[in-house]
Amino acid sequence: MPDLVLRSVLQPGDTTPSDVHIAKGVITQIVPHNTQTDAPTLDGRTIIPGLWDEHVHMTQWALAGARIDLSAAASAREALEIVRAQIPRNTSTIVGVRFRDAIWADQPTLRGLDEVTQGHPTALISHDLHCVWLNSAAAERFNVHVDASGLLREQAAFDLTIALGQLPDAEVDSLTAQAATRAAARGVVGVVDFEMTWNPGVWQRRIAAGFDTLRVDAGIYLADLDRALAERMHTGQPIADTHGLLTVGPLKLLIDGSLNTRTAFCVEEYPVGGHGVLAVTEDELTEILLQAQGAGLLPAVHAIGDAANTVALNAFERAAVTGRIEHAQFLQSADFARFARLGVIASVQPEHALDDRDTVELNWPAGADRVFALRSLLDADATLAFGSDAPVAPLDPFTAMSAATSRARSDARAPWRPEQIISRSQALAASARGRTRLHVGDVADIAILDGDPLTVSDALFERMPVAATLLAGRPTHGAALLA
């Protein structure tokens, strides 16, 4: 007997309902709906493969919900006023997130933040995580030096962000569990976690303590490569005693910075000057890719600027290895076709296109038609993998898919660069590891929706109601619907 039958369900584009039988966590039958039974049905709801977020920073996403949101600040002055309103409620270090100084007419300053915060240690993390604005009290508390801007960038910013997250494990794990529950409510069954830590150990601890909401591919950073090699880890390897939930993820490498911080490595100069930062040379990257290949670790190379993406693709070609480029945000025209030819996946975050549209037009105006160019990548036969880069954008695949398929939000702004729109089916495949339908033999990782994602309106698709989510046939969201 099956463990569960999803009665009267549709797959995307279908008009005739089916019954989906699940046993031991696997789909065993998909048959025409049996109308001769009085068993409860799902009333023609649509089922899709469970969704993945291919790029998250899970601890940072969990912590962001308890921090001051600065995303609405249109200037440094507005950001300071938001912080000012929070000071009486904070007794420890004040932490804000998601400011976007690349489009501000005024500039962050140490003096301005000091005046507003009145000696309370304060650290404000940019939306892209590549920059932290802190006051003198925070600089003293964390023993870092800042200039008159009060800004730390790149590795110094990463180090401070990690330090700000050094809370008791139980507290962080509780916030992470809550964030995972919210993700499951959006149809998510798995994430690739690129938190800057030894991820396998963190997730082993969480799963041992009872975490069972998501599958996790635990990314490994270059700083931990020797440890991964010593433990004979390879990408795709299940990690023992984690109930099949935890797998070794890719090897993460950062070779440039970000757009907001103006450190993404670009061919043309930024309006403020400079080409950004290349942290790893092409020769160095080629050697790392060869080492990763020998260890069985899939490389995931962070490259945002068009010059950085060329360096990454050159290294993949020289090393004759496949892998992923994380972000692939800005590309030179000649590089689109190289993704397919070299077998390199474009791991992209479509919501960033709408977050960054004004920043792009300000900083990369001559190449804006080559930014978040998803249609151009697909036309060149590249493979897309969608993520959020949470907390940079919300961990919600429908937000990402909507951005890719409409290039607009429900905010009355016209679609941005609409020639780069892709289809709903293509977006679903990029969010479900290449799948758009469920088949017999599939693990029963399933999202149950209150509408067909191929036909609902753009407005509904962006906030698609998810009735239930299953992980190997076990409800992680909407259990009452399946009772």
N, C-alpha and C positions, 0 to 999 in steps of 0.2 A: 504494500500500500504506500502511496506517496505521503511524504511528510506534510505537504501543502499543495493545494491546487488553487491557482489564480484563475477564477472562472469569469468568463465574459470579459476578456481584455482584447485590446487592439494593439498591433504594432504600428509604428509610424507609417502613414499612408494607407493603412488597411481600412476596409469598410465592413468586413465580416469578422465577428468576434471569435476568439479561440479560448481554449482552456489550456493553461500551462501547468504541467505536473512537475513537482520538485521532490526529489528524494535524496537524502544525505548531502544536501547542499548543491545538487546538480540538477539541471533541467533534463528530465527523462522523456517527456512527451510534450508536443504542441499539437493539439487536435482541435477540430471544430467544436465550438461551444455546445455542450450537452444541454438542450432545453428541457429535458425530461426529468431534471432533478430540482428539488426544492432547496438545495444548498445555497448559501449566500453567494452573491456574485459581486464583481467589482464594477458592474454597470457600464461596461464599455470604456473604462479608463484606458489610457495608453501606457504601455510598458516599454521602457528603453533599457539598454545596457547601463549598469551603474556608472556614474561619472567619476572621472579622476581630475584632480588638480595637479598638474605636472610640475609646479614650482611654487612652493610655499616656504615660509620661515615660521614654523608652527608656534614656537614659543613666543616670538615677537608678535604674531597675530593674536595669540591668547592674551598677552600683556596689553596690547593696544586698546582693548576694550575698557581697561581700567585707567587709561591715561587721557590727558587733555587733547581733544581733537582740534587741530589747527587748520584743517583742510579748507575752511571757509574764509580764512584770512587772505585778503587781497593785497596786503601790504605788511611790511614789518610792524608798522604802527598798529594795525588791526590785530596782528598776532600778539603784540604786547598787551593790548587791552583784554584779549581773551585770557591771557595768563594772569593779569592783574585781578580779574574777577575770581580766580581760583585760589589765590594765596591764603585767605583766611581759613580755607578748608584743608590746607596741607600743613603737616608738621614735619614730614621727612622731605627727601628730595622731590621736587616738583618735576614731573616728566610730561612733556607734550610730544605729539606725533603729527606727521603728515603736513608740515608746512612746505610751501612751494616758492622759494625765493627767486627762482629763475624768471618769474614774470612780474616781480615786484618792482615798482618804480623807485622805492627807497631800499636801503640795504640794512641787513642785520648789523648791530653794533654791540660790543661788549658793554659800553656805557649805558645804552638804552635798556638792555636787559637788567643790568645792575640796578638802575633807578627804579624800575617797576617791581623787582622782586625783593627789594629791601633786605638783602642778606640771606634770603631763603635759597639754598642750593637748587639750581634750576638747569635742566637740560632738555632741549627741544630737538627732536629727531626729525629730519626731513622725510618726506613721503617716500623717497627712493632708498633710504637708509644709508646713503653715502655721505651724509653731512650731519653734524650735530652743532647746535647753537647753545652755548652754555655761558653762565654768568661766572663772576669771579669766585663766588662761594663754592660753586660746583667744581670749578677748576682746582681750587685748593683741596676740596674733599677727595677728588679722584687723582690728585697729583699730576695734572696735565698743564701744559702751557698753551695759552691762547693769545692771539694778537688783538688788535683793536676791533676786529670784526666779531670776535667771540666764537668763530667757527673752527671746527675740526673737520677734516675731509678724509675720505678713503680709509686707509687702515687705522688711523687714529680714531676716526669716527666709529668704525666697526668695534674696535677694542672698548671704547667707552660704552657703546650700546650693549655689548656683552656684560660689562660690569654693572650696568643699570638693571640687568635681568637677574643678578645674583640674589635671588630670593630663596627662602626655604623650598626644598623640592616639593613638599606637600602642597604648598600654596600654588606654585607654578603648575604642577600636575593637575590640580583641581581646575584652574583656569583653562588648561589645555583640554581637559575632558569636556568642559562646557563649550569650548569652541568647536570641538569635534561633533558634539551633539547638534550644534547649529549647522555644521557642514552637512551632516546626514540629512537634516531637514531640507536641504537643497539638492538631494539626490546623489550626494557624494559618497563613494564607497572607498576611495583611496587617495592618498597624497604622496608626492615626492617631496620629502622634507629636506631643505637645504639650510636648516638652522646652523649657525657657525659654532658647532660643538662636535663632540664625539657622539653622533646621532645613534649608532647602534646601541650604545650603553644606556642612553637616555630612554629610548623606547623599550628596551628590555625591562628597565625598572618600571615603566608605566604599565606595560602589559602584565608583568608579574603582580602588580597591585590591582589588576582587574580591568584595565582599559581594554575595550573590545569593540569600539565604535567604527574604526576605519582600518583599512590596510595601509601600511606605511612602507615606502621605499626610502631607506635611510641613506641620504647622501653623505659622502665622505669628502672632506676638504684636503687639499694638497698637504697641509701641515700634518695631517694624520695618515698620509700615504704609507709611511714606514710601519705604522701600527697595523694598518689593514693588510699589508704584505706579510707581516709577522703572523697574523691570525689567518692567513690564507683565504682572505675574503675575495669574492668576485661578484660583479653585478648580476643580480637575479638569484643569488643564493639565498634560500630560506634560512633564517636564523633560528637555531634550536630553541625549543621551549617557549615559543611565542604563538602557539596555536595557529600557525600558518598566516599570521597577520603581518609579520615583519620580514622584510627582504632587504638585502644589501642593494643600495641604489647606485647612482653614477658617482664618478669622481669629479668634484666641482673645482673649476679653475677660473679665476678672475684675471682677465688680461687688460681691461680698461675700466673706466669709471661709469658715470651716468650722465644723462642729459641735464637734469636739474642742477647738478653740481658743476656742470660744464667741464667734466673730466672724461666723458666718453671720447675715445680717440677718433678724430675725424680728418678727412682729407683737407677740407677748407677750414680756415680759421673761424672761431666764434666771433661774434660782434664785440665781445669784451677782450678778445685777443687769445692767442694760444690755440693749439690743436687738441687739447685734452692730454690724457696720460695713457701711455702704453706701459703696463706693469711687467709684462713678460715679452721678450723678443720672440721673433718667429723661430729662430734656432732653438731657443730654450723651450718654447712650446712644442716643437717637433720632438725633442728628446723626451719630454714628459708624456706625450701621446704614445710614443713607442714603449715607454715604461708601463703605462697604463694597459696597453694592449697585451704586453707580456704577463701582466697580473690578472687579466680577465676583467678589468674595470672599464666600464664604458665612460669615455670622457664627456663631460658636460662643460663647455667653455662659455663663460660669460663674455659676450661681446655686444656692445651697443652701437658704437660709432661705426661709420662705413669703413674707415681705415682699419679698425680693429677686426671687423668681420672678414675683411680681405686677408689679414694676417692669420686669423683662425682657419679659414678655408685653405690657405696656402699650406699651413702646417698639417692639416688633415690630409691634403694631397701628397705632401712630401713623405709623411709617415705611412701612407696607404692604410689608414685606419678609418673606421666609421665612428659616429658618435652624435652628439647634440651640440647645437649652439643655443645657449640660453639668451633669449631676448631677440637677437637678430633684428634689432629695431631699425637700423639705418643701413642700407645696402647700396653698393655701387651697382650700376646696371648690369655689368658683366658677371656679377656674382650670383644672380638669381638661379641661373641654370646649374651652377656648380653644386648646389645643395643635393639635387637629385643625382647628378653624375657621381658625386663622392659618397652618397649614402648618408649624408648628414641631415639629421632631423632639425627643423626649425622649431624650437621650443619657445613659443611666443605668448604674450599676455595682451589680448586684444583690448581690454578695458583701458590699458595705458594710452591707446591712441586717442581716446576721448579725454582722458586726464591731461595729456601732454599736448593737445592740438595747438594751443596758443603758444606754448613753449617752443614747439617745433617751428611754427611759422616765424617766431622771433629769432631763433638761433640757427635754424637750418633752412631758411626760406628757399634757397636755390635747389635744395634736394628734397623738399617736403613730399614730392610725389613718390619718393623711394623710402618713405618711413612707414612702418607698419603695413607694408605692401603685401597683404595676404593673398589677394587675387593674383598678383604677379608671381608670387611663390608657387601657388597651385598651378597656374598656367605653365610654369616651368617644371611641373611634375614633382615638386618638393613635397615632403611629408610634414604636416603641421601637428604639433602637440600643444594644447591650450592649457594655460595656468593663470594664476592671479598675481603671483609674487606677493601674496598677503604677508605683511599688512600694507603693502604698497597699494593694492586694490582689494576689495572684499573677496573673501573665499566663497565665491558663488559662480558656478559654471554658467548659469543662465545669464548673468551679467556679462560674462566674457563672450558667450555665443551671440548675445544680442548686439554687443559692440561690433562684432565681426560681420554680422549679417545686416546691420542697418547703418553703421558708422554714425549713430546718433543716439541720444537719450530722449527721455520725455521731458525736455527742458526748453522746447521751442527753437533750439538752434538747428540750423540746417545740417544735414549729414556732412561730415568732413571727408573730403577726398572719396566721394561715393564710388568712383571707378574701382576701388579696392574692395567693394562688398563681395562676400562669398555666400554660398547657399546655406540654408538651414541644415541640409543633410551633410554638407562638408564640415560645418561647424560642429555638428554632433559627433561625427567621426573623429575630429580633433580633440574632443572632450571625453571620448570613450575608447581610447586606444585603438582607433581604426574601425570600430564597429558602429553600426546604426540599427541593427536588429539582433534579436536573440535567437539562438538555435539550440536544438537538442545536443546535449553534451557540454553546453556552457556551464560554468560555475554560476550559481543563481545569485549574482550580484546585479540587482535590478532596482530601477527607480520607477515608481508608479505615479503617473501624472494625471492631472485633471483636464487635460487637453492634448491634442496632437501637436507636437512641436513643429511639424512641417506646415501646419495650416493656421494656427492661431495668429491673432494680430501681433504686430510688433510690440505694442504696449504690454500685452499679456505675456508674450514670450520673455520679455525682460524680467518679469516677476513671476514666472511660471509656477503655479501652485503644484507642490509635490505632496501627494497624498500619503505615500509610504516609501521607504527604502529598505531593501533587503541585502544582507551580506551573507552569502552562501545560504540563502533561504531563511535567515534569521532576521527579524525586523530590528532595525536600528532607528527607525522613525515610523510613526503611524501604526504601531502594533495593534491598536484598537480596531482599525479597519480590517485587519486580517484575522481577528479573533473568531 
